[in-house]
């Protein structure tokens, strides 16, 4: 049985953030991907830790060296593109190894425990995740994909319950599910990697700071800037996110006099009107 191992380090936030007004001239789009504040392409356009890079040559948005596919301001997550780790024998029976790792320490990100699935494809393959928290506690979880006595006819397209393919939930505090339909060809070849280009999307949650709403609300760097915004504690580690209050839409991280901040939504009239303060 081939072992396959991933190590994730919990990214509990240790960074300080300081709320400030982004410049009105800030670029808010990269190749069709909207970049709402607190994210930005320049330090003066983003909250600390939320700086991104737009590669205009490739037409891609990056956080560090990881590509970002989209950003959810409402739910507090981003979708990144991750490499698929693989251990496969080549034509000369040598093992080709391709490892992938993601270090989220000292960032506002943490792997989401909803929307992602840990997926293993192969025969006689054990894969597991080690979760090392900041206190040094190690927990391990995983699954086994096997094929009965090399009988590949037992594999069924569309099934992922342990025969040629297995899946499990990702522990809270680590990890968007990339939906795929299992094919029995995946178990004995590189077809899965080849079809998906060796990459898959990964949902990563984000939050502001490392304090609860109750504590942050009294601080000078409180980031829910709109007077029509509400604060919500992160459900995946420390910190908080902001939403516009019920009946309003827009960006709660901007002051109320900003045209993109939370605005009143008059649904009955099928229109949106800016509320003057």
N, C-alpha and C positions, 0 to 999 in steps of 0.2 A: 504494500500500500504506500502510495506516494504522499508524504506529508507536505502540507502547504500552509504557510503561517504568515499572518499579518499582525503588526503591532501598531496600535493607535495610542497616542498620548492625549489624555484629556486636556482640552484647551481652556481651562478655567481662566477667566480674564484677570490679568494683572496690570492692565494698561489704564492710564488715566485719560479721561476725555474732557475736552473743554468746549462747551457750546459757543458758537460764534456765528455771525451772519455771513453766508456765502456771497461771493461777489456776483452781481447781477449779470456779468458778462460770461459766466461759467458755461462751458460746453456741456450739454446734458444728453448727448447721443453719441454712440459709437457703432457705426455700421448697422443702424436700425435698432440697437439695444438702448433703451432708455436708462439714463443714469440719474436717479433721483437723489437729492440730498437726504441722508448724510454722506452718500457716496459722491465721489468727484474725481476729476482727472488731474487736479492740481491741489497742493496743500491748502490754498486759500478757498478752495471750492468743496472741501470735504471735511468731515469730522475726523479727528485723529484716529488712525487705524483703518479708515475707510477709503484710502487713496487707491485709485485704479489707474491702469494704463491702457490707452487705445492704440493698437498697432494698425495704423492706416494702410500699411502695405499688405498685411494679411487680412485686414478687415475684421479683427478680433479684439475682444475686450479681455484684459488680464487683471488678476489680483496676484501680484508677484509674478511667478512663472506659470500660474494655473489659469486656464481659460474660463471665463464666465459666460454662461449662455443667457441668463436672464436674472432679474432681481425682483423680488416681491417685497414691496414696501409695507403692504397691509399685514402680511403674515410673518414678516421677518425672516426670510430665507433667500439664498441665492442658489442657482444651479450651476455647478462647475463641471468641467469635462475631465474625467479621470482615465488613467491608463488601466487596462485589464491585466492583472498579474497572471502569468502563465508559467507552467513547467511542462514542457513537451519534448518528446524524443524526436530527433531529426533522422534523416535517412541513414546516417552512420551510427545510429543508436546512442548518440550522445545527448545528454539532457540540456536543452536550451532553457535558460531561466530568465524570466523578465519580471523583476520586482517593481512594486509601486508603493510609495509612502507619501504621507501628507502630514506635515507638522503644523498644527494650528496654535501652538503656544504663543502667547503675547499677541494675539489677534482677537478681533471681535467675533470670530467664527467658532462653531463647534459642530461636529458631525451630527446630523439629525437622526433621531430614532424613529421618525415617521417618514414614509415615502421611499425609503431605501430598503433593499433586501440584499443580504449577503448570499451570493449565488456561486455554486461550485459545479463544474462540469467535468466529467471524466469517468474512468473506470478504476476502481480500487484507489480512490483519492480521498484523503482526509484533509480538510481545511478548517482552520480555527482562527479566532480573533482573541488576542490578549488585550485586556483593558487595564491599563495602569493608571490609577488616579494619583492626585497630588500627595496623598498620604502614603503612597507606596504600596497600596493594596492592589493585588493582581487577581483578576478574574478571567477565566477562559471559557469560551463557548464556540461551538462549531458544528459541522455536519459531515456525513460521509456519503460519497457517491460511489456506487459499485455496479458491476455487471455480473450476473449470476454465471459463474464458471465460464466466462468469456462468451456467453450466449447473447450476442447482440440483438437477436430477434426478440428478446424480452423487452427491449427499449420501445417506448411508445412516443410518437410525436405529440407534443403538447403537454406531456407529463413531466413534473419535476418534484418527485416525491422520494428520491433516494436511488432510483435505478438510472444511472447515467447522469443524473442531475439532482441536486438538492438545494434547498433554500432555507434561510432562517431570518428571523427579525434581528436587527442590529441593536445592541444594548443601548439603553438611554444614557445620554451624556457623551456618546461618541458622535448617529449617522442618519431624491425623488426616485422613486423606484423606476428603473429602466425596464419597461415591459418587453418581454420577448417570448416567442413561441419556441419551445424546445424541439430540436430536431435530433434524431438518433445519430445523424452524421457528425454532430458536434462532439460526441464522446470519444471518438477515435481519430480525430483529425483537428486541424487548425481552422475548420470552417467557421466556428463561432467568432474567433478573433478576426478572421479575414472579412467576414460579413460586416462586422461592426467597426472595422478599421482599427482594431486594437484599443478602442476607447468606449466609454459609456458615461452617461450623465450621473452626477452625484448631488444630492440635496444637502446643503450646509446651512444650518441656522445661524443667525447673527443677533446680537443684542448690544445695547448701549451700556458701557461700564460694567461694574460688578456689584451694584447695590440694588436693593429693592426700590419700588416706586415710592414707598413710604419714606425711605431715607433720602433718596435722590431728590424728591420734590422740594426739599428745603435747602438744596445746594445751589450755588451760583452756576454750576455747569449742567443743571437740569435741561434735558434736550427736548422735552415736549413743549415747544415754543408757542404754538398757537393757543389762543385763549379758548378755542373750541376743540381741544384735544383731550384724550384720556390716556393714562399710563397703564400698562399691563406688565406684570412680572413675567420674565422668560420662563417657559415651561421646560427648558432644556439647559439647566445651569443658571449661573448668576446673571444679573443685569435685567434690562427691561426694554420694551419697544413701545412706540406711541402710535395711536390711531386717531383719526378725526372722530369727534363725538357723533352720536347718532343724529342723522339728518344733515350731516356735513360730508364733504368729500374734498380731497386734496392732500397736501403734504403737511402732516402735523409737526414736522421738525423745523418748519419755517414760521417766522413771526406773522401775526395776523394781517399786517399791512402789506405783506408780499402777495402778489396776485396768484401765486401757486399754492398758498397756504390753504387751510381748511375753509371751504366756502359752503354756504347753505344750499341744500339741494331741495328744490320744489318739485317733487315728483308728480304731483297732481296736475301741474301746468306743463309737464313735459319739457322743462327748461331748467337751467341752472343760473342762479343770480348771486353775485358777490354781496355778502352782508357787510355793510359799513359799520365800523366800530367807533 
